[in-house]
Amino acid sequence: MSDLFNFSVVTPEQTYLDGEASMVVVPGIEGDIGFLANHANIITSLRPGTIVVTSDKDTNSFNVEKGFVKFSENKLLVVAEGIVSE
């Protein structure tokens, strides 16, 4: 069983980030949610906050506006209204 899963972070204008990760933490509407490979299927809303993406090579973090997240069939899709520049 692989410890990696596919993920995409998109806005209405562009695909911001796309690849494989070992863990992604998103700001869920009711609290932060950490996704690992083979997580249970879920669809939920996002609140504005920080997403942290961990892969075998490095860790990236960035801020998003509200949106939603879907995890299904070992794929994570994050749809945000926008990415907030720091």
C-alpha positions in Angstrom: 0.0 0.0 0.0 1.5 3.3 -1.1 1.8 6.2 1.4 1.3 8.8 -1.4 -1.9 10.2 -2.9 -2.7 12.6 -5.7 -3.9 16.1 -4.9 -4.9 19.3 -6.7 -5.4 22.8 -5.5 -7.5 24.9 -7.9 -9.1 28.3 -8.1 -11.5 29.6 -10.7 -8.6 31.1 -12.6 -6.0 28.4 -12.4 -4.6 25.1 -11.1 -2.4 26.4 -8.3 -0.7 23.1 -7.3 -0.9 19.6 -8.5 1.1 16.5 -7.6 1.6 13.7 -5.0 1.7 14.1 -1.3 2.2 12.0 1.8 0.0 14.4 3.9 -2.1 17.5 3.3 -3.7 19.6 6.1 -6.5 21.9 5.2 -8.6 24.4 7.2 -11.9 22.6 7.4 -15.0 24.6 8.4 -15.1 22.7 11.8 -11.4 22.5 12.3 -8.2 21.4 10.5 -8.3 18.1 8.6 -5.2 16.0 7.9 -5.3 13.8 4.9 -3.1 10.7 4.5 -3.3 8.1 1.8 -6.5 6.0 1.8 -8.4 8.5 3.9 -12.2 8.0 4.1 -14.2 9.7 1.4 -15.3 13.2 2.4 -16.7 16.4 1.0 -16.6 19.5 3.3 -16.3 23.2 3.3 -13.1 25.2 3.8 -12.7 28.3 5.9 -9.9 30.8 5.1 -6.6 29.5 6.5 -3.4 27.7 5.7 -2.9 24.5 3.7 0.2 22.5 4.4 1.3 20.0 1.8 4.0 17.4 2.8 5.7 15.3 0.2 8.8 13.0 0.2 11.0 16.0 -0.7 9.6 19.1 1.0 6.8 20.9 2.7 4.8 23.8 1.2 2.3 26.0 2.9 0.0 28.7 1.5 -3.1 30.6 2.5 -6.5 30.1 0.8 -9.8 31.8 0.9 -13.0 29.8 1.6 -14.0 26.9 -0.7 -14.5 23.2 -0.4 -12.5 20.0 -0.3 -13.2 16.5 -1.7 -11.3 13.3 -1.0 -12.4 10.3 -3.0 -10.6 7.3 -4.5 -7.3 8.3 -3.0 -7.4 11.8 -4.7 -7.7 15.1 -2.9 -9.3 18.1 -4.7 -9.2 21.5 -3.0 -11.3 24.2 -4.7 -10.7 27.6 -3.2 -12.1 31.0 -4.1 -8.5 32.3 -4.2 -5.0 32.0 -2.9 -3.9 34.7 -0.5 -0.5 36.2 -1.3 1.7 36.8 1.7 
